[in-house]
Amino acid sequence: MKKRHLINLFLSGLITTQIVTVSDMVNASVVHITEGKEVLMAQNTNVLTQEQMAEILSSIEQAEKGEDLATLASFLSPYILSTITIESGNTTVITSLKGRKEHEFYLTESFKRVKEREYINSYASTKITEDGQMASVTRIRATNLTTEEGEKYLSVSTDKIHFALIDNQPKIINIESKGWLEQQL
């Protein structure tokens, strides 16, 4: 019986400490109700929506077309991790990027190598978690590219872009991109 009593005491202590710290973990405010009693009420936190994700994706695509590095970087979380796989002929190149600075450098170098881009087609689908705190966008895109050297390529890629609310702002935390390049004659 003593052992069960200690377990109950431990569990009630654990539950009590969790309840006490809940107000620090969520946005909460004290509401005064009649009779002078205070009640802790959680405030509605920001959530991701389909409309918001469509706007963000549109902004990202416009920034890509305009080679607007500042706008693209504004969507990256500081600790973003990405893997970019590019296949061309019998060659596969896999690039891993860690952090915002590496992503910015990669984008800058990519913009320098491409003289002209013509977006042929793009399709995206979005899934949002039940709590609205994370979203995953899958984008399939076909593009004609012309390099600074004048070489022409058809590029087809599938991008999985993972977003999370960080400080109530949607930020990209991970990108998994798989692309195929075929040289055009």
C-alpha positions as CSV (number, residue, x, y, z in Angstrom):
1,M,0.0,0.0,0.0
2,K,2.9,2.4,0.8
3,K,4.3,1.9,-2.7
4,R,1.0,2.8,-4.4
5,H,0.7,5.8,-2.1
6,L,4.1,7.0,-3.2
7,I,3.3,6.5,-6.9
8,N,0.0,8.5,-6.4
9,L,1.9,11.2,-4.6
10,F,4.6,11.4,-7.4
11,L,1.9,11.5,-10.1
12,S,-0.1,14.2,-8.4
13,G,3.1,16.2,-7.9
14,L,3.9,15.8,-11.6
15,I,0.5,16.8,-12.7
16,T,0.5,19.8,-10.5
17,T,3.8,21.0,-11.8
18,Q,2.5,20.6,-15.4
19,I,-0.6,22.6,-14.6
20,V,1.4,25.4,-13.0
21,T,3.8,25.7,-16.0
22,V,1.0,25.6,-18.6
23,S,0.5,29.4,-18.4
24,D,4.1,29.8,-19.4
25,M,3.8,27.5,-22.4
26,V,0.8,29.0,-24.0
27,N,-0.3,32.6,-24.6
28,A,-2.6,33.1,-21.6
29,S,-4.2,36.0,-19.8
30,V,-6.1,36.4,-16.6
31,V,-9.8,37.2,-17.0
32,H,-11.8,38.7,-14.1
33,I,-15.1,37.1,-13.7
34,T,-17.9,38.2,-11.3
35,E,-17.3,37.5,-7.7
36,G,-13.7,38.7,-7.9
37,K,-12.4,35.3,-9.0
38,E,-9.6,35.1,-11.6
39,V,-9.6,32.4,-14.4
40,L,-6.7,31.7,-16.7
41,M,-7.9,31.7,-20.3
42,A,-5.7,30.6,-23.2
43,Q,-5.6,33.0,-26.2
44,N,-6.1,31.8,-29.7
45,T,-2.6,31.2,-31.2
46,N,-1.7,31.7,-34.9
47,V,-2.4,28.7,-37.1
48,L,-1.5,27.9,-40.7
49,T,-4.3,27.9,-43.3
50,Q,-4.6,26.7,-46.9
51,E,-5.1,30.3,-48.0
52,Q,-2.0,31.5,-46.1
53,M,0.1,28.7,-47.6
54,A,-1.2,29.6,-51.1
55,E,-0.1,33.2,-50.6
56,I,3.3,32.2,-49.2
57,L,3.9,29.8,-52.1
58,S,2.9,32.5,-54.6
59,S,5.3,35.0,-52.9
60,I,8.1,32.4,-53.0
61,E,7.5,31.7,-56.7
62,Q,7.5,35.4,-57.6
63,A,10.7,35.8,-55.6
64,E,12.3,32.9,-57.5
65,K,11.3,34.4,-60.9
66,G,12.7,37.8,-59.8
67,E,15.8,36.2,-58.2
68,D,14.8,38.2,-55.0
69,L,17.1,36.6,-52.5
70,A,15.9,38.9,-49.6
71,T,12.3,37.7,-49.9
72,L,13.3,34.0,-50.3
73,A,15.6,34.3,-47.2
74,S,12.8,35.9,-45.2
75,F,10.9,32.5,-45.3
76,L,13.9,30.4,-44.1
77,S,14.2,29.4,-40.4
78,P,17.7,29.9,-39.0
79,Y,18.2,26.2,-38.6
80,I,16.8,25.0,-41.9
81,L,18.1,21.7,-43.3
82,S,17.8,20.7,-46.9
83,T,18.8,18.0,-49.3
84,I,18.9,18.8,-53.1
85,T,19.3,15.9,-55.5
86,I,20.0,16.6,-59.2
87,E,20.2,13.9,-61.8
88,S,21.5,14.5,-65.3
89,G,22.3,11.6,-67.6
90,N,24.3,9.1,-65.5
91,T,25.3,11.6,-62.9
92,T,23.6,12.3,-59.6
93,V,24.7,15.2,-57.4
94,I,23.4,15.4,-53.8
95,T,23.9,18.6,-51.9
96,S,23.1,19.0,-48.2
97,L,22.5,22.5,-46.8
98,K,22.4,23.5,-43.1
99,G,21.3,26.9,-41.9
100,R,20.1,30.1,-43.6
101,K,23.6,31.3,-44.7
102,E,24.3,28.1,-46.7
103,H,20.9,28.4,-48.3
104,E,21.5,32.0,-49.2
105,F,24.9,31.2,-50.7
106,Y,23.5,28.2,-52.7
107,L,20.6,30.4,-54.1
108,T,23.1,33.2,-55.0
109,E,25.3,30.8,-56.9
110,S,22.3,29.2,-58.7
111,F,21.0,32.6,-59.8
112,K,24.5,33.4,-61.2
113,R,24.6,30.3,-63.3
114,V,21.2,30.7,-65.0
115,K,20.8,33.4,-67.6
116,E,17.2,32.7,-68.4
117,R,14.3,30.7,-66.9
118,E,11.0,29.9,-68.5
119,Y,8.5,28.2,-66.2
120,I,6.5,25.7,-68.2
121,N,4.2,24.3,-65.6
122,S,3.9,24.1,-61.8
123,Y,1.6,22.2,-59.5
124,A,1.5,22.3,-55.7
125,S,-0.5,20.5,-53.0
126,T,-0.5,21.4,-49.3
127,K,-1.1,19.4,-46.2
128,I,-1.5,21.1,-42.8
129,T,-1.3,19.3,-39.4
130,E,-4.5,19.2,-37.3
131,D,-3.2,21.7,-34.9
132,G,-2.2,24.1,-37.7
133,Q,1.4,24.4,-36.5
134,M,3.1,22.7,-39.4
135,A,2.5,22.4,-43.2
136,S,4.0,20.4,-46.0
137,V,3.9,21.7,-49.6
138,T,4.7,19.3,-52.4
139,R,5.5,21.2,-55.6
140,I,6.1,19.7,-59.0
141,R,7.6,22.1,-61.6
142,A,9.0,22.0,-65.1
143,T,11.3,24.8,-66.3
144,N,13.4,25.6,-69.4
145,L,16.8,26.9,-68.4
146,T,19.5,28.7,-70.3
147,T,22.9,28.9,-68.6
148,E,25.3,31.8,-68.8
149,E,27.3,29.7,-71.4
150,G,24.2,29.4,-73.6
151,E,23.4,25.7,-72.9
152,K,19.7,24.9,-72.7
153,Y,18.2,22.4,-70.3
154,L,14.8,21.1,-69.4
155,S,14.4,20.8,-65.6
156,V,11.7,18.9,-63.8
157,S,11.7,18.9,-60.0
158,T,9.7,17.7,-57.1
159,D,10.1,19.8,-54.0
160,K,8.8,18.9,-50.5
161,I,8.8,22.1,-48.5
162,H,8.1,21.8,-44.7
163,F,6.9,24.8,-42.8
164,A,6.4,25.4,-39.1
165,L,5.2,28.3,-37.1
166,I,8.2,29.9,-35.4
167,D,7.4,32.9,-33.2
168,N,3.9,32.8,-34.9
169,Q,5.5,33.2,-38.3
170,P,5.5,30.5,-41.0
171,K,9.1,29.5,-41.7
172,I,10.6,26.8,-43.9
173,I,12.4,24.3,-41.7
174,N,13.2,21.6,-44.3
175,I,13.3,21.2,-48.1
176,E,13.7,17.9,-49.9
177,S,14.2,18.6,-53.6
178,K,14.7,16.1,-56.4
179,G,15.4,17.4,-59.9
180,W,16.2,16.0,-63.3
181,L,18.1,18.0,-66.0
182,E,18.1,17.1,-69.7
183,Q,20.2,19.0,-72.1
184,Q,18.2,20.4,-75.1
185,L,19.9,20.5,-78.5
